[in-house]
Structure formats: C-alpha cells, structure tokens
Amino acid sequence: MYRFTPILPALFLLASAQSAQQPSTPTPQKTPTYSAIPVEAARQANPVKSTPESLTRAKKWWTLDCAMCHGKDGDGKGETAAEMKLKIVDFTDPATLKDRTDGEVFYIIKNGHNDMPPEGPRIKTEENWDLVNYVRSLAKKMPDAEQKPQP
Ligand code: HEC
C-alpha cells in the first residue's frame, strides 16, 4: 500500500503533505459490502453543517433524484424501487447508517453502488454533503410519537 516509486518525487511530496496527519494503522473495514470505497474517501470529514438550510437545499435533490427509490421519507419504498424489485435499506431506522462515516455516504451518493445510480457531476460538492446530512436526518429519533399509526 505504501510502495511509492521514486519516479515522481513531486507527486510523492504532494501526497505525503496531504496525508501527513494520517495514522499509520489502517482502520478495520466495518462495511464489507461497500469495500470498494477508498479509505481516504471514507475518512473525509463533512465540511457542511447539518443546518435547516442544508436540509432544505438537499430536499430538492432528494425529491428529484432519490425519493423514487428511497421513498419520500427514506423508508425504501419508492415506486421505482418497487418496479425494479430493488432491495433498499430503511433510512428511518437509525441503525441503518450507524456504522457509516459521512465520507462513505458521500462516496455512495457521488459514485452510486450496484443498482444505485451515481449523482456524479449533476450536483455540486456541497450539495452532495447536503444530501449526506439529509439522509442522516431521516432517521427517526422520537420513540413513535410522530409516526403514522400502524395498520
Ligand atoms: C434507482 C434507484 C435508486 C436511486 C434513484 C437512488 N438510490 Fe440510493 N440506493 C439504491 C440501492 C438499490 C441501494 C443499495 C445499493 C447496494 O446494495 O449496493 C442504495 C444505497 C444507498 C445508500 C447506502 C445505504 C447503505 O447501505 O448504507 C445511500 C446513502 C443512498 N443510497 C442514498 C441515495 C441518495 C441520497 C439518492 C439520491 C441522490 C439515491 N440514493 C438515489 C437505489 C437508489
């Protein structure tokens, strides 16, 4: 992993300057099904605070690009998901994203995964972080005070 060829010393210097604060031991892989996510991406800190403004910006994209699969409220019961017979996680369950870093969620939104299409350059980087905040905000915090009555 740390095999650098001396051919590009300038690149090496750049890279080492950027990764100077990194601990030398790699973090254990907690998310085996998303093992393609680079460690660097997973460690990326979220520069956008989860403010009402951030969530409002994200909601627009969520409605346009995500709700058809993940459901308006994030329960995974969107129409397209049903049509495509996709198995989708429930973001209203706080356990779903418990072990994911913001960097991992960002990466999944940006690059897609299996049947999940990538947002890619459709949205700005900050808007991608807004969506990370939004997805996290879907987890129900209240016992069941605000939930719809069960049938
Ligand atoms: C075509 C349907 C579809 C659309 C549209 C879609 N997703 Fe997904 N999403 C999926 C599927 C399917 C998975 C599971 C992927 C897998 O298992 O590899 C997934 C996984 C995810 C995950 C990872 C969940 C986990 O397991 O931790 C996140 C986060 C996510 N989607 C967010 C979004 C956001 C935000 C949008 C909108 C920008 C979006 N998705 C749009 C189908 C979709």
py3Dmol code that shows the C-alpha trace and the ligand (Angstrom):
import py3Dmol

protein = """\
ATOM      1  CA  MET A   1       0.000   0.000   0.000  1.00  0.00           C
ATOM      2  CA  TYR A   2       2.842   2.445   0.728  1.00  0.00           C
ATOM      3  CA  ARG A   3       5.002   1.445  -2.205  1.00  0.00           C
ATOM      4  CA  PHE A   4       5.972   4.650  -3.931  1.00  0.00           C
ATOM      5  CA  THR A   5       8.256   4.659  -6.924  1.00  0.00           C
ATOM      6  CA  PRO A   6      10.903   7.380  -6.884  1.00  0.00           C
ATOM      7  CA  ILE A   7       9.982   8.322 -10.459  1.00  0.00           C
ATOM      8  CA  LEU A   8       7.558  11.024  -9.397  1.00  0.00           C
ATOM      9  CA  PRO A   9       9.072  12.608  -6.314  1.00  0.00           C
ATOM     10  CA  ALA A  10       6.986  15.733  -6.750  1.00  0.00           C
ATOM     11  CA  LEU A  11       3.776  13.749  -6.640  1.00  0.00           C
ATOM     12  CA  PHE A  12       5.050  11.850  -3.643  1.00  0.00           C
ATOM     13  CA  LEU A  13       5.750  15.080  -1.792  1.00  0.00           C
ATOM     14  CA  LEU A  14       2.285  16.347  -2.601  1.00  0.00           C
ATOM     15  CA  ALA A  15       0.659  13.153  -1.482  1.00  0.00           C
ATOM     16  CA  SER A  16       2.638  12.910   1.726  1.00  0.00           C
ATOM     17  CA  ALA A  17       1.919  16.533   2.586  1.00  0.00           C
ATOM     18  CA  GLN A  18      -1.794  15.856   2.268  1.00  0.00           C
ATOM     19  CA  SER A  19      -1.753  12.660   4.267  1.00  0.00           C
ATOM     20  CA  ALA A  20       0.595  13.907   6.965  1.00  0.00           C
ATOM     21  CA  GLN A  21      -1.921  13.636   9.803  1.00  0.00           C
ATOM     22  CA  GLN A  22      -2.979  10.118   8.892  1.00  0.00           C
ATOM     23  CA  PRO A  23      -2.489   7.415  11.494  1.00  0.00           C
ATOM     24  CA  SER A  24      -0.269   4.637  10.204  1.00  0.00           C
ATOM     25  CA  THR A  25      -2.621   1.786  11.073  1.00  0.00           C
ATOM     26  CA  PRO A  26      -5.496   1.300   8.635  1.00  0.00           C
ATOM     27  CA  THR A  27      -8.979   1.376  10.134  1.00  0.00           C
ATOM     28  CA  PRO A  28     -10.704  -2.007  10.169  1.00  0.00           C
ATOM     29  CA  GLN A  29     -13.244  -2.460   7.375  1.00  0.00           C
ATOM     30  CA  LYS A  30     -16.655  -2.119   9.011  1.00  0.00           C
ATOM     31  CA  THR A  31     -18.647  -2.114   5.818  1.00  0.00           C
ATOM     32  CA  PRO A  32     -17.788  -5.202   3.806  1.00  0.00           C
ATOM     33  CA  THR A  33     -20.500  -4.735   1.186  1.00  0.00           C
ATOM     34  CA  TYR A  34     -19.086  -1.323   0.258  1.00  0.00           C
ATOM     35  CA  SER A  35     -15.460  -2.428   0.344  1.00  0.00           C
ATOM     36  CA  ALA A  36     -14.691  -0.525  -2.863  1.00  0.00           C
ATOM     37  CA  ILE A  37     -14.877   2.787  -1.025  1.00  0.00           C
ATOM     38  CA  PRO A  38     -11.308   4.112  -0.715  1.00  0.00           C
ATOM     39  CA  VAL A  39     -10.137   4.660   2.866  1.00  0.00           C
ATOM     40  CA  GLU A  40      -9.307   8.275   2.032  1.00  0.00           C
ATOM     41  CA  ALA A  41     -12.874   8.890   0.863  1.00  0.00           C
ATOM     42  CA  ALA A  42     -14.371   7.187   3.892  1.00  0.00           C
ATOM     43  CA  ARG A  43     -12.310   9.377   6.225  1.00  0.00           C
ATOM     44  CA  GLN A  44     -13.274  12.616   4.541  1.00  0.00           C
ATOM     45  CA  ALA A  45     -14.886  14.930   7.088  1.00  0.00           C
ATOM     46  CA  ASN A  46     -18.208  16.591   6.275  1.00  0.00           C
ATOM     47  CA  PRO A  47     -17.496  20.307   5.747  1.00  0.00           C
ATOM     48  CA  VAL A  48     -21.210  21.189   5.650  1.00  0.00           C
ATOM     49  CA  LYS A  49     -23.080  21.505   8.956  1.00  0.00           C
ATOM     50  CA  SER A  50     -26.483  19.874   9.141  1.00  0.00           C
ATOM     51  CA  THR A  51     -28.409  23.130   9.377  1.00  0.00           C
ATOM     52  CA  PRO A  52     -32.045  23.672   8.341  1.00  0.00           C
ATOM     53  CA  GLU A  53     -30.640  25.474   5.275  1.00  0.00           C
ATOM     54  CA  SER A  54     -28.537  22.475   4.290  1.00  0.00           C
ATOM     55  CA  LEU A  55     -31.515  20.144   4.702  1.00  0.00           C
ATOM     56  CA  THR A  56     -33.754  22.461   2.677  1.00  0.00           C
ATOM     57  CA  ARG A  57     -31.216  22.540  -0.166  1.00  0.00           C
ATOM     58  CA  ALA A  58     -30.946  18.753  -0.051  1.00  0.00           C
ATOM     59  CA  LYS A  59     -34.675  18.185  -0.080  1.00  0.00           C
ATOM     60  CA  LYS A  60     -34.912  19.490  -3.646  1.00  0.00           C
ATOM     61  CA  TRP A  61     -32.432  16.880  -4.882  1.00  0.00           C
ATOM     62  CA  TRP A  62     -33.871  14.184  -2.685  1.00  0.00           C
ATOM     63  CA  THR A  63     -37.298  14.721  -4.245  1.00  0.00           C
ATOM     64  CA  LEU A  64     -35.865  14.791  -7.784  1.00  0.00           C
ATOM     65  CA  ASP A  65     -33.219  12.091  -7.644  1.00  0.00           C
ATOM     66  CA  CYS A  66     -33.686   9.859  -4.637  1.00  0.00           C
ATOM     67  CA  ALA A  67     -37.293   9.616  -3.450  1.00  0.00           C
ATOM     68  CA  MET A  68     -38.418   7.450  -6.364  1.00  0.00           C
ATOM     69  CA  CYS A  69     -36.276   4.667  -4.968  1.00  0.00           C
ATOM     70  CA  HIS A  70     -35.672   5.501  -1.327  1.00  0.00           C
ATOM     71  CA  GLY A  71     -39.193   6.785  -0.665  1.00  0.00           C
ATOM     72  CA  LYS A  72     -40.231  10.310   0.269  1.00  0.00           C
ATOM     73  CA  ASP A  73     -39.434   9.645   3.917  1.00  0.00           C
ATOM     74  CA  GLY A  74     -36.474   7.365   3.289  1.00  0.00           C
ATOM     75  CA  ASP A  75     -38.208   4.120   4.170  1.00  0.00           C
ATOM     76  CA  GLY A  76     -37.002   2.495   0.925  1.00  0.00           C
ATOM     77  CA  LYS A  77     -40.488   2.106  -0.516  1.00  0.00           C
ATOM     78  CA  GLY A  78     -40.216   4.316  -3.586  1.00  0.00           C
ATOM     79  CA  GLU A  79     -42.186   3.419  -6.713  1.00  0.00           C
ATOM     80  CA  THR A  80     -39.128   2.845  -8.893  1.00  0.00           C
ATOM     81  CA  ALA A  81     -37.634   0.600  -6.270  1.00  0.00           C
ATOM     82  CA  ALA A  82     -40.802  -1.472  -6.279  1.00  0.00           C
ATOM     83  CA  GLU A  83     -40.878  -1.642 -10.094  1.00  0.00           C
ATOM     84  CA  MET A  84     -37.232  -2.640 -10.292  1.00  0.00           C
ATOM     85  CA  LYS A  85     -37.675  -5.029  -7.362  1.00  0.00           C
ATOM     86  CA  LEU A  86     -34.761  -3.396  -5.582  1.00  0.00           C
ATOM     87  CA  LYS A  87     -33.923  -4.242  -2.029  1.00  0.00           C
ATOM     88  CA  ILE A  88     -33.466  -0.919  -0.298  1.00  0.00           C
ATOM     89  CA  VAL A  89     -32.443  -0.107   3.220  1.00  0.00           C
ATOM     90  CA  ASP A  90     -34.657   1.882   5.560  1.00  0.00           C
ATOM     91  CA  PHE A  91     -33.121   5.252   6.442  1.00  0.00           C
ATOM     92  CA  THR A  92     -35.823   5.884   9.036  1.00  0.00           C
ATOM     93  CA  ASP A  93     -34.154   3.182  11.125  1.00  0.00           C
ATOM     94  CA  PRO A  94     -31.249   4.825  12.993  1.00  0.00           C
ATOM     95  CA  ALA A  95     -29.321   1.535  12.844  1.00  0.00           C
ATOM     96  CA  THR A  96     -29.050   1.674   9.045  1.00  0.00           C
ATOM     97  CA  LEU A  97     -26.321   4.296   8.752  1.00  0.00           C
ATOM     98  CA  LYS A  98     -24.940   3.924  12.264  1.00  0.00           C
ATOM     99  CA  ASP A  99     -21.657   2.390  11.110  1.00  0.00           C
ATOM    100  CA  ARG A 100     -21.161   4.529   8.046  1.00  0.00           C
ATOM    101  CA  THR A 101     -18.968   7.596   8.024  1.00  0.00           C
ATOM    102  CA  ASP A 102     -20.196  10.746   6.306  1.00  0.00           C
ATOM    103  CA  GLY A 103     -17.378  10.211   3.834  1.00  0.00           C
ATOM    104  CA  GLU A 104     -18.743   6.786   2.915  1.00  0.00           C
ATOM    105  CA  VAL A 105     -22.273   8.104   2.452  1.00  0.00           C
ATOM    106  CA  PHE A 106     -20.878  10.939   0.318  1.00  0.00           C
ATOM    107  CA  TYR A 107     -18.979   8.455  -1.822  1.00  0.00           C
ATOM    108  CA  ILE A 108     -22.019   6.233  -2.339  1.00  0.00           C
ATOM    109  CA  ILE A 109     -24.160   9.208  -3.391  1.00  0.00           C
ATOM    110  CA  LYS A 110     -21.450  10.529  -5.698  1.00  0.00           C
ATOM    111  CA  ASN A 111     -20.464   7.222  -7.310  1.00  0.00           C
ATOM    112  CA  GLY A 112     -23.525   5.051  -6.914  1.00  0.00           C
ATOM    113  CA  HIS A 113     -23.367   1.383  -5.992  1.00  0.00           C
ATOM    114  CA  ASN A 114     -24.770  -1.633  -7.787  1.00  0.00           C
ATOM    115  CA  ASP A 115     -28.351  -0.642  -8.678  1.00  0.00           C
ATOM    116  CA  MET A 116     -27.956   2.799  -7.192  1.00  0.00           C
ATOM    117  CA  PRO A 117     -27.110   5.344  -9.912  1.00  0.00           C
ATOM    118  CA  PRO A 118     -24.345   7.906  -9.277  1.00  0.00           C
ATOM    119  CA  GLU A 119     -25.147  11.588  -8.845  1.00  0.00           C
ATOM    120  CA  GLY A 120     -21.723  12.331 -10.302  1.00  0.00           C
ATOM    121  CA  PRO A 121     -21.411  15.898 -11.588  1.00  0.00           C
ATOM    122  CA  ARG A 122     -25.187  16.516 -11.538  1.00  0.00           C
ATOM    123  CA  ILE A 123     -24.869  18.210  -8.167  1.00  0.00           C
ATOM    124  CA  LYS A 124     -22.218  20.425  -6.597  1.00  0.00           C
ATOM    125  CA  THR A 125     -19.892  19.023  -3.965  1.00  0.00           C
ATOM    126  CA  GLU A 126     -21.665  20.995  -1.201  1.00  0.00           C
ATOM    127  CA  GLU A 127     -25.000  19.675  -2.388  1.00  0.00           C
ATOM    128  CA  ASN A 128     -23.645  16.162  -2.163  1.00  0.00           C
ATOM    129  CA  TRP A 129     -22.774  16.866   1.501  1.00  0.00           C
ATOM    130  CA  ASP A 130     -26.240  18.402   1.957  1.00  0.00           C
ATOM    131  CA  LEU A 131     -27.645  15.050   0.859  1.00  0.00           C
ATOM    132  CA  VAL A 132     -25.453  13.248   3.386  1.00  0.00           C
ATOM    133  CA  ASN A 133     -26.969  15.470   6.080  1.00  0.00           C
ATOM    134  CA  TYR A 134     -30.437  14.866   4.668  1.00  0.00           C
ATOM    135  CA  VAL A 135     -30.121  11.089   4.595  1.00  0.00           C
ATOM    136  CA  ARG A 136     -28.966  11.169   8.214  1.00  0.00           C
ATOM    137  CA  SER A 137     -31.859  13.442   9.181  1.00  0.00           C
ATOM    138  CA  LEU A 138     -34.352  10.806   8.047  1.00  0.00           C
ATOM    139  CA  ALA A 139     -33.578   8.543  10.998  1.00  0.00           C
ATOM    140  CA  LYS A 140     -36.403   8.683  13.484  1.00  0.00           C
ATOM    141  CA  LYS A 141     -35.243   9.991  16.821  1.00  0.00           C
ATOM    142  CA  MET A 142     -38.574  10.055  18.633  1.00  0.00           C
ATOM    143  CA  PRO A 143     -39.922   6.816  20.184  1.00  0.00           C
ATOM    144  CA  ASP A 144     -43.011   6.730  17.960  1.00  0.00           C
ATOM    145  CA  ALA A 145     -44.676   9.964  18.811  1.00  0.00           C
ATOM    146  CA  GLU A 146     -44.611  11.261  15.239  1.00  0.00           C
ATOM    147  CA  GLN A 147     -45.070   8.006  13.403  1.00  0.00           C
ATOM    148  CA  LYS A 148     -48.189   7.126  11.485  1.00  0.00           C
ATOM    149  CA  PRO A 149     -50.367   4.607  13.284  1.00  0.00           C
ATOM    150  CA  GLN A 150     -49.565   1.027  12.332  1.00  0.00           C
ATOM    151  CA  PRO A 151     -52.318  -0.672  10.320  1.00  0.00           C
TER     152      PRO A 151
END
"""
ligand_1 = """\
43
HEC
C -32.704 3.564 -8.946
C -32.967 3.581 -7.536
C -32.120 4.492 -6.635
C -31.993 5.854 -6.685
C -32.598 6.821 -7.685
C -31.155 6.219 -5.556
N -30.779 5.114 -4.855
Fe -29.622 5.067 -3.177
N -29.617 3.054 -3.239
C -30.316 2.275 -4.132
C -29.970 0.883 -3.934
C -30.523 -0.301 -4.721
C -29.021 0.857 -2.884
C -28.301 -0.361 -2.352
C -27.046 -0.489 -3.188
C -26.279 -1.766 -2.937
O -26.786 -2.638 -2.229
O -25.167 -1.882 -3.443
C -28.828 2.241 -2.462
C -27.985 2.625 -1.441
C -27.882 3.915 -0.950
C -27.105 4.309 0.198
C -26.272 3.382 1.068
C -27.140 2.715 2.094
C -26.354 1.791 2.978
O -26.432 0.594 2.770
O -25.662 2.281 3.850
C -27.265 5.647 0.352
C -26.651 6.539 1.437
C -28.140 6.100 -0.709
N -28.496 5.009 -1.479
C -28.557 7.404 -0.900
C -29.190 7.849 -2.047
C -29.406 9.249 -2.371
C -29.032 10.418 -1.485
C -30.002 9.275 -3.597
C -30.369 10.487 -4.415
C -29.289 11.373 -4.770
C -30.197 7.899 -4.034
N -29.686 7.082 -3.071
C -30.803 7.527 -5.231
C -31.198 2.726 -5.094
C -31.336 4.025 -5.490
"""
view = py3Dmol.view(width=600, height=400)
view.addModel(protein, "pdb")
view.setStyle({"model": 0}, {"cartoon": {"style": "trace"}})
view.addModel(ligand_1, "xyz")
view.setStyle({"model": 1}, {"stick": {}})
view.zoomTo()
view.show()
